Structures are given as C-alpha cells and as structure tokens.
Amino acid sequence: MGADFLEKATPQFEECWDNGRLDLVTQDLFTRLPTSKSRSFAAEMRANASLKKGEKLTIDKLGEILVVTRGHTELARCADAAPELIDAIGANCGIAQGTVDAVHDLAGVVEISVCIARPK
C-alpha cells in the first residue's frame, strides 16, 4: 500500500516543487530583496583616463577618499562620497567593485555604482 501511494503521488510532489521554485523568483508586493544595496557616486576623472559605460572597476578606500582603478592604474577620485558609502567600503576590507553608469567627458566626471553587502 505504501509503495503504490508513493508511485501515484510522485508527479504531484515534483509539480509542487517546480511551483515553489517559480514562487521564489517571482516578485510581488511583499518580496524581500537580496542582501545587497547599490549606491552611486560621482568621481573626477584623471586627464588621460578613458572609461566606458558598463565597465567593471575596482574602488579602493584611502582614508576618506574613494579611488577608482583598473588594475594598478588610477582613473578617478571622489573626495566627497557619502559617509555611509565610505563606511560600507571600509567594512568590506577597503575595497569594492563598481560599474560605470555614465561618463561625462566634457565635465571630466564619471558616475559609478557600487554593490555592497548589507551588514546583518
């Protein structure tokens, strides 16, 4: 009796699991987002820096200044970033990955978004 029940119920259990997976990825009004928070800042570009939208860069915290680098080459600096962003990067061993959102060549400014894990 028990084996017959399992054979008949197996397809229903699998369908239920598939629906549960869909529920996990479907957002609604009460969906909680992952534990990361994206922040942006504007940095002054170096004279010889060339940046492209969507490029991944390294953000280093030096004191209260954020330095944007590609490898060992400094591309931009931000001296007036939000204190929360500076503290979050500092809590992340002083380094984070950023993505170029926009490049304003005429003004010599680049907008960079940084994704940092939220403290628990």
OpenMM code with the backbone's topology and positions (N, CA, C; nanometers):
from openmm import Vec3, app, unit

residues = "MET GLY ALA ASP PHE LEU GLU LYS ALA THR PRO GLN PHE GLU GLU CYS TRP ASP ASN GLY ARG LEU ASP LEU VAL THR GLN ASP LEU PHE THR ARG LEU PRO THR SER LYS SER ARG SER PHE ALA ALA GLU MET ARG ALA ASN ALA SER LEU LYS LYS GLY GLU LYS LEU THR ILE ASP LYS LEU GLY GLU ILE LEU VAL VAL THR ARG GLY HIS THR GLU LEU ALA ARG CYS ALA ASP ALA ALA PRO GLU LEU ILE ASP ALA ILE GLY ALA ASN CYS GLY ILE ALA GLN GLY THR VAL ASP ALA VAL HIS ASP LEU ALA GLY VAL VAL GLU ILE SER VAL CYS ILE ALA ARG PRO LYS".split()
positions = [
    Vec3(0.0824, -0.1190, 0.0000),
    Vec3(0.0000, 0.0000, 0.0000),
    Vec3(0.0870, 0.1257, 0.0000),
    Vec3(0.1915, 0.1285, 0.0760),
    Vec3(0.2753, 0.2485, 0.0829),
    Vec3(0.3497, 0.2756, -0.0459),
    Vec3(0.3990, 0.1719, -0.1138),
    Vec3(0.4723, 0.1889, -0.2389),
    Vec3(0.3798, 0.2389, -0.3492),
    Vec3(0.2565, 0.1897, -0.3524),
    Vec3(0.1603, 0.2358, -0.4539),
    Vec3(0.1307, 0.3839, -0.4360),
    Vec3(0.1146, 0.4264, -0.3121),
    Vec3(0.0866, 0.5674, -0.2842),
    Vec3(0.2009, 0.6564, -0.3320),
    Vec3(0.3253, 0.6166, -0.3034),
    Vec3(0.4409, 0.6962, -0.3452),
    Vec3(0.4504, 0.7059, -0.4970),
    Vec3(0.4220, 0.5961, -0.5681),
    Vec3(0.4279, 0.5989, -0.7145),
    Vec3(0.3222, 0.6926, -0.7728),
    Vec3(0.2044, 0.6948, -0.7129),
    Vec3(0.0977, 0.7820, -0.7624),
    Vec3(0.1213, 0.9282, -0.7243),
    Vec3(0.1794, 0.9521, -0.6099),
    Vec3(0.1946, 1.0891, -0.5601),
    Vec3(0.3213, 1.1582, -0.6098),
    Vec3(0.4189, 1.0841, -0.6609),
    Vec3(0.5460, 1.1428, -0.7026),
    Vec3(0.5304, 1.2551, -0.8041),
    Vec3(0.4521, 1.2407, -0.9117),
    Vec3(0.4390, 1.3518, -1.0068),
    Vec3(0.3817, 1.4779, -0.9417),
    Vec3(0.2897, 1.4620, -0.8473),
    Vec3(0.2311, 1.5782, -0.7806),
    Vec3(0.3345, 1.6488, -0.6934),
    Vec3(0.4207, 1.5721, -0.6256),
    Vec3(0.5239, 1.6340, -0.5436),
    Vec3(0.6215, 1.7134, -0.6310),
    Vec3(0.6612, 1.6539, -0.7451),
    Vec3(0.7543, 1.7223, -0.8347),
    Vec3(0.6924, 1.8500, -0.8891),
    Vec3(0.5655, 1.8479, -0.9241),
    Vec3(0.4979, 1.9670, -0.9738),
    Vec3(0.4949, 2.0745, -0.8651),
    Vec3(0.4705, 2.0337, -0.7430),
    Vec3(0.4684, 2.1274, -0.6302),
    Vec3(0.6055, 2.1912, -0.6122),
    Vec3(0.7121, 2.1124, -0.6256),
    Vec3(0.8480, 2.1670, -0.6106),
    Vec3(0.8763, 2.2689, -0.7208),
    Vec3(0.8338, 2.2389, -0.8450),
    Vec3(0.8552, 2.3317, -0.9555),
    Vec3(0.7810, 2.4630, -0.9305),
    Vec3(0.6580, 2.4543, -0.8808),
    Vec3(0.5824, 2.5755, -0.8498),
    Vec3(0.6487, 2.6547, -0.7383),
    Vec3(0.7063, 2.5852, -0.6418),
    Vec3(0.7771, 2.6537, -0.5340),
    Vec3(0.8988, 2.7287, -0.5849),
    Vec3(0.9697, 2.6698, -0.6813),
    Vec3(1.0841, 2.7374, -0.7419),
    Vec3(1.0403, 2.8630, -0.8151),
    Vec3(0.9280, 2.8543, -0.8858),
    Vec3(0.8765, 2.9721, -0.9553),
    Vec3(0.8373, 3.0811, -0.8566),
    Vec3(0.7800, 3.0430, -0.7440),
    Vec3(0.7422, 3.1408, -0.6425),
    Vec3(0.8639, 3.2146, -0.5871),
    Vec3(0.9774, 3.1457, -0.5786),
    Vec3(1.0978, 3.2085, -0.5262),
    Vec3(1.1491, 3.3207, -0.6159),
    Vec3(1.1349, 3.3070, -0.7466),
    Vec3(1.1899, 3.4068, -0.8386),
    Vec3(1.0867, 3.5081, -0.8860),
    Vec3(0.9599, 3.4887, -0.8551),
    Vec3(0.8566, 3.5825, -0.8954),
    Vec3(0.8421, 3.6903, -0.7889),
    Vec3(0.8602, 3.8156, -0.8319),
    Vec3(0.8493, 3.9258, -0.7367),
    Vec3(0.7052, 3.9718, -0.7256),
    Vec3(0.6676, 4.0126, -0.6057),
    Vec3(0.5373, 4.0714, -0.5831),
    Vec3(0.5532, 4.1853, -0.4823),
    Vec3(0.4461, 4.2344, -0.4314),
    Vec3(0.4497, 4.3482, -0.3401),
    Vec3(0.5277, 4.3192, -0.2124),
    Vec3(0.5284, 4.1956, -0.1679),
    Vec3(0.5920, 4.1600, -0.0411),
    Vec3(0.7269, 4.0897, -0.0575),
    Vec3(0.7842, 4.0910, -0.1753),
    Vec3(0.9118, 4.0244, -0.1997),
    Vec3(1.0236, 4.0986, -0.1291),
    Vec3(1.1067, 4.0244, -0.0580),
    Vec3(1.2249, 4.0826, 0.0042),
    Vec3(1.3410, 4.0693, -0.0924),
    Vec3(1.4182, 4.1760, -0.1051),
    Vec3(1.5293, 4.1754, -0.1982),
    Vec3(1.6512, 4.1093, -0.1357),
    Vec3(1.7471, 4.0682, -0.2172),
    Vec3(1.8698, 4.0086, -0.1631),
    Vec3(1.9439, 4.1057, -0.0721),
    Vec3(2.0437, 4.0544, -0.0017),
    Vec3(2.1142, 4.1351, 0.0965),
    Vec3(2.2261, 4.2173, 0.0339),
    Vec3(2.1957, 4.2901, -0.0711),
    Vec3(2.2937, 4.3824, -0.1273),
    Vec3(2.2243, 4.5137, -0.1569),
    Vec3(2.3009, 4.6197, -0.1548),
    Vec3(2.2461, 4.7521, -0.1725),
    Vec3(2.3363, 4.8282, -0.2683),
    Vec3(2.2788, 4.8842, -0.3706),
    Vec3(2.3587, 4.9559, -0.4695),
    Vec3(2.3583, 5.1049, -0.4372),
    Vec3(2.4753, 5.1662, -0.4420),
    Vec3(2.4902, 5.3092, -0.4195),
    Vec3(2.5726, 5.3664, -0.5330),
    Vec3(2.5543, 5.4917, -0.5607),
    Vec3(2.6281, 5.5577, -0.6672),
    Vec3(2.7035, 5.6777, -0.6132),
    Vec3(2.8104, 5.7135, -0.6844),
    Vec3(2.8830, 5.8353, -0.6530),
    Vec3(2.9460, 5.8885, -0.7810),
    Vec3(2.9772, 6.0166, -0.7792),
    Vec3(3.0435, 6.0808, -0.8923),
    Vec3(3.1894, 6.1027, -0.8558),
    Vec3(3.2782, 6.0754, -0.9513),
    Vec3(3.4215, 6.0907, -0.9270),
    Vec3(3.4825, 6.1751, -1.0388),
    Vec3(3.5870, 6.2485, -1.0044),
    Vec3(3.6582, 6.3296, -1.1028),
    Vec3(3.7596, 6.2419, -1.1748),
    Vec3(3.7510, 6.2410, -1.3075),
    Vec3(3.8384, 6.1569, -1.3885),
    Vec3(3.9773, 6.2198, -1.4009),
    Vec3(4.0794, 6.1362, -1.4119),
    Vec3(4.2147, 6.1807, -1.4419),
    Vec3(4.2187, 6.2265, -1.5877),
    Vec3(4.3147, 6.3101, -1.6215),
    Vec3(4.3224, 6.3692, -1.7554),
    Vec3(4.3337, 6.2647, -1.8658),
    Vec3(4.4082, 6.1591, -1.8456),
    Vec3(4.4300, 6.0596, -1.9503),
    Vec3(4.3405, 5.9360, -1.9362),
    Vec3(4.2397, 5.9412, -1.8510),
    Vec3(4.1537, 5.8241, -1.8267),
    Vec3(4.0507, 5.8087, -1.9375),
    Vec3(4.0298, 5.6859, -1.9815),
    Vec3(3.9236, 5.6560, -2.0778),
    Vec3(3.8355, 5.5477, -2.0173),
    Vec3(3.7092, 5.5791, -1.9996),
    Vec3(3.6141, 5.4872, -1.9373),
    Vec3(3.4954, 5.4653, -2.0299),
    Vec3(3.4322, 5.3469, -2.0182),
    Vec3(3.3149, 5.3134, -2.0979),
    Vec3(3.2007, 5.2730, -2.0053),
    Vec3(3.0801, 5.3066, -2.0461),
    Vec3(2.9621, 5.2684, -1.9690),
    Vec3(2.9543, 5.1171, -1.9584),
    Vec3(2.9264, 5.0667, -1.8370),
    Vec3(2.9139, 4.9237, -1.8123),
    Vec3(3.0445, 4.8574, -1.7716),
    Vec3(3.1550, 4.9303, -1.7755),
    Vec3(3.2857, 4.8737, -1.7402),
    Vec3(3.2940, 4.8470, -1.5901),
    Vec3(3.3534, 4.7347, -1.5529),
    Vec3(3.3724, 4.6978, -1.4121),
    Vec3(3.5090, 4.7494, -1.3659),
    Vec3(3.5096, 4.8188, -1.2515),
    Vec3(3.6316, 4.8781, -1.1973),
    Vec3(3.6448, 4.8453, -1.0499),
    Vec3(3.7624, 4.8718, -0.9949),
    Vec3(3.7881, 4.8497, -0.8533),
    Vec3(3.7804, 4.9832, -0.7801),
    Vec3(3.7125, 4.9828, -0.6653),
    Vec3(3.7017, 5.1018, -0.5815),
    Vec3(3.7822, 5.0755, -0.4546),
    Vec3(3.8809, 5.1605, -0.4268),
    Vec3(3.9640, 5.1486, -0.3058),
    Vec3(3.9347, 5.2658, -0.2141),
    Vec3(3.9322, 5.2394, -0.0855),
    Vec3(3.9137, 5.3453, 0.0152),
    Vec3(4.0516, 5.3831, 0.0692),
    Vec3(4.0888, 5.5086, 0.0482),
    Vec3(4.2142, 5.5619, 0.1032),
    Vec3(4.1779, 5.6761, 0.1968),
    Vec3(4.1750, 5.6483, 0.3251),
    Vec3(4.1300, 5.7497, 0.4214),
    Vec3(3.9825, 5.7770, 0.3994),
    Vec3(3.9489, 5.9010, 0.3650),
    Vec3(3.8103, 5.9390, 0.3362),
    Vec3(3.7887, 5.9605, 0.1872),
    Vec3(3.8806, 5.9148, 0.1041),
    Vec3(3.8733, 5.9324, -0.0403),
    Vec3(3.8521, 5.7959, -0.1059),
    Vec3(3.7680, 5.7928, -0.2101),
    Vec3(3.7484, 5.6722, -0.2898),
    Vec3(3.8287, 5.6860, -0.4190),
    Vec3(3.9102, 5.5858, -0.4487),
    Vec3(3.9945, 5.5868, -0.5674),
    Vec3(3.9459, 5.4765, -0.6613),
    Vec3(3.9200, 5.5140, -0.7861),
    Vec3(3.8719, 5.4217, -0.8882),
    Vec3(3.9916, 5.3766, -0.9703),
    Vec3(4.0129, 5.2440, -0.9788),
    Vec3(4.1291, 5.1923, -1.0507),
    Vec3(4.0911, 5.0806, -1.1466),
    Vec3(4.1752, 5.0627, -1.2475),
    Vec3(4.1701, 4.9480, -1.3375),
    Vec3(4.3085, 4.8850, -1.3294),
    Vec3(4.3183, 4.7720, -1.2628),
    Vec3(4.4495, 4.7132, -1.2370),
    Vec3(4.5247, 4.8014, -1.1380),
    Vec3(4.6401, 4.8515, -1.1784),
    Vec3(4.7172, 4.9420, -1.0933),
    Vec3(4.7101, 5.0863, -1.1409),
    Vec3(4.6232, 5.1151, -1.2378),
    Vec3(4.6118, 5.2488, -1.2948),
    Vec3(4.4973, 5.3246, -1.2300),
    Vec3(4.5262, 5.4390, -1.1736),
    Vec3(4.4227, 5.5228, -1.1128),
    Vec3(4.3497, 5.5982, -1.2229),
    Vec3(4.2156, 5.5891, -1.2222),
    Vec3(4.1340, 5.6518, -1.3250),
    Vec3(4.0561, 5.7718, -1.2743),
    Vec3(4.0122, 5.7682, -1.1486),
    Vec3(3.9303, 5.8767, -1.0939),
    Vec3(3.9390, 5.8758, -0.9416),
    Vec3(3.8990, 5.9898, -0.8835),
    Vec3(3.8936, 6.0034, -0.7375),
    Vec3(3.7659, 6.0740, -0.6959),
    Vec3(3.7171, 6.0393, -0.5765),
    Vec3(3.5999, 6.1055, -0.5190),
    Vec3(3.6327, 6.1426, -0.3748),
    Vec3(3.6340, 6.2722, -0.3475),
    Vec3(3.6663, 6.3196, -0.2130),
    Vec3(3.5416, 6.3490, -0.1300),
    Vec3(3.4244, 6.3515, -0.1932),
    Vec3(3.3026, 6.3891, -0.1204),
    Vec3(3.1925, 6.2831, -0.1300),
    Vec3(3.2301, 6.1582, -0.1220),
    Vec3(3.1306, 6.0494, -0.1244),
    Vec3(3.0525, 6.0484, 0.0069),
    Vec3(2.9360, 5.9883, 0.0034),
    Vec3(2.8515, 5.9790, 0.1230),
    Vec3(2.9248, 5.8997, 0.2317),
    Vec3(2.9189, 5.9468, 0.3578),
    Vec3(2.9869, 5.8760, 0.4663),
    Vec3(2.9428, 5.7300, 0.4810),
    Vec3(2.8139, 5.7005, 0.4534),
    Vec3(2.7647, 5.5636, 0.4620),
    Vec3(2.8349, 5.4742, 0.3599),
    Vec3(2.8581, 5.5284, 0.2398),
    Vec3(2.9259, 5.4526, 0.1356),
    Vec3(3.0720, 5.4280, 0.1728),
    Vec3(3.1383, 5.5291, 0.2252),
    Vec3(3.2779, 5.5148, 0.2675),
    Vec3(3.2889, 5.4122, 0.3795),
    Vec3(3.1976, 5.4183, 0.4763),
    Vec3(3.1988, 5.3218, 0.5871),
    Vec3(3.1716, 5.1799, 0.5381),
    Vec3(3.0785, 5.1652, 0.4419),
    Vec3(3.0454, 5.0327, 0.3897),
    Vec3(3.1640, 4.9732, 0.3149),
    Vec3(3.2336, 5.0536, 0.2360),
    Vec3(3.3517, 5.0036, 0.1650),
    Vec3(3.4630, 4.9725, 0.2647),
    Vec3(3.4772, 5.0559, 0.3676),
    Vec3(3.5756, 5.0286, 0.4723),
    Vec3(3.5483, 4.8984, 0.5442),
    Vec3(3.4210, 4.8685, 0.5675),
    Vec3(3.3839, 4.7432, 0.6332),
    Vec3(3.4063, 4.6228, 0.5417),
    Vec3(3.4213, 4.6488, 0.4120),
    Vec3(3.4451, 4.5430, 0.3125),
    Vec3(3.5950, 4.5350, 0.2805),
    Vec3(3.6787, 4.5515, 0.3831),
    Vec3(3.8255, 4.5473, 0.3707),
    Vec3(3.8795, 4.6608, 0.2854),
    Vec3(3.8040, 4.7691, 0.2692),
    Vec3(3.8520, 4.8859, 0.1972),
    Vec3(3.8515, 4.8726, 0.0469),
    Vec3(3.7791, 4.7743, -0.0054),
    Vec3(3.7766, 4.7537, -0.1499),
    Vec3(3.6388, 4.7063, -0.1931),
    Vec3(3.5974, 4.7480, -0.3140),
    Vec3(3.4681, 4.7070, -0.3681),
    Vec3(3.4755, 4.7101, -0.5201),
    Vec3(3.3774, 4.6481, -0.5834),
    Vec3(3.3699, 4.6520, -0.7295),
    Vec3(3.2630, 4.7511, -0.7695),
    Vec3(3.2934, 4.8320, -0.8701),
    Vec3(3.1991, 4.9312, -0.9192),
    Vec3(3.1733, 4.9131, -1.0673),
    Vec3(3.0610, 4.9669, -1.1126),
    Vec3(3.0234, 4.9637, -1.2531),
    Vec3(3.0006, 5.1064, -1.2998),
    Vec3(3.0563, 5.1410, -1.4151),
    Vec3(3.0402, 5.2752, -1.4697),
    Vec3(2.8970, 5.2904, -1.5199),
    Vec3(2.8245, 5.3888, -1.4632),
    Vec3(2.6875, 5.4171, -1.5058),
    Vec3(2.6848, 5.5186, -1.6195),
    Vec3(2.7668, 5.6230, -1.6078),
    Vec3(2.7692, 5.7275, -1.7095),
    Vec3(2.9056, 5.7954, -1.7089),
    Vec3(2.9482, 5.8391, -1.8265),
    Vec3(3.0740, 5.9114, -1.8403),
    Vec3(3.0426, 6.0477, -1.9000),
    Vec3(3.0840, 6.1543, -1.8316),
    Vec3(3.0643, 6.2915, -1.8779),
    Vec3(3.2024, 6.3479, -1.9116),
    Vec3(3.2466, 6.3226, -2.0356),
    Vec3(3.3811, 6.3617, -2.0769),
    Vec3(3.4030, 6.5118, -2.0680),
    Vec3(3.3035, 6.5887, -2.1086),
    Vec3(3.3181, 6.7342, -2.1095),
    Vec3(3.3415, 6.7892, -1.9690),
    Vec3(3.2720, 6.7332, -1.8707),
    Vec3(3.2866, 6.7774, -1.7322),
    Vec3(3.4004, 6.7050, -1.6607),
    Vec3(3.4483, 6.5953, -1.7175),
    Vec3(3.5538, 6.5164, -1.6534),
    Vec3(3.5047, 6.4402, -1.5323),
    Vec3(3.3777, 6.3964, -1.5382),
    Vec3(3.3150, 6.3275, -1.4248),
    Vec3(3.2605, 6.1937, -1.4719),
    Vec3(3.2724, 6.0942, -1.3871),
    Vec3(3.2175, 5.9615, -1.4137),
    Vec3(3.1260, 5.9234, -1.2973),
    Vec3(3.0109, 5.8639, -1.3300),
    Vec3(2.9183, 5.8144, -1.2275),
    Vec3(2.9381, 5.6644, -1.2147),
    Vec3(2.9568, 5.6201, -1.0910),
    Vec3(2.9869, 5.4784, -1.0647),
    Vec3(2.8913, 5.4257, -0.9593),
    Vec3(2.8340, 5.3079, -0.9851),
    Vec3(2.7506, 5.2421, -0.8843),
    Vec3(2.8307, 5.1299, -0.8209),
    Vec3(2.8121, 5.1149, -0.6903),
    Vec3(2.8848, 5.0148, -0.6127),
    Vec3(2.7821, 4.9256, -0.5452),
    Vec3(2.8011, 4.7938, -0.5536),
    Vec3(2.7120, 4.6994, -0.4886),
    Vec3(2.7840, 4.6454, -0.3650),
    Vec3(2.7264, 4.6697, -0.2480),
    Vec3(2.7901, 4.6329, -0.1211),
    Vec3(2.6911, 4.5500, -0.0413),
    Vec3(2.7410, 4.4461, 0.0232),
    Vec3(2.6572, 4.3627, 0.1086),
    Vec3(2.6141, 4.4430, 0.2308),
    Vec3(2.4878, 4.4297, 0.2656),
    Vec3(2.4350, 4.4990, 0.3826),
    Vec3(2.4829, 4.4298, 0.5094),
    Vec3(2.5173, 4.5074, 0.6131),
    Vec3(2.5537, 4.4422, 0.7389),
    Vec3(2.4328, 4.3765, 0.8023),
    Vec3(2.4533, 4.2643, 0.8687),
    Vec3(2.3419, 4.1910, 0.9303),
    Vec3(2.3195, 4.2355, 1.0710),
] * unit.nanometer
topology = app.Topology()
chain = topology.addChain("A")
for resn in residues:
    res = topology.addResidue(resn, chain)
    for name in ("N", "CA", "C"):
        topology.addAtom(name, app.Element.getBySymbol(name[0]), res)
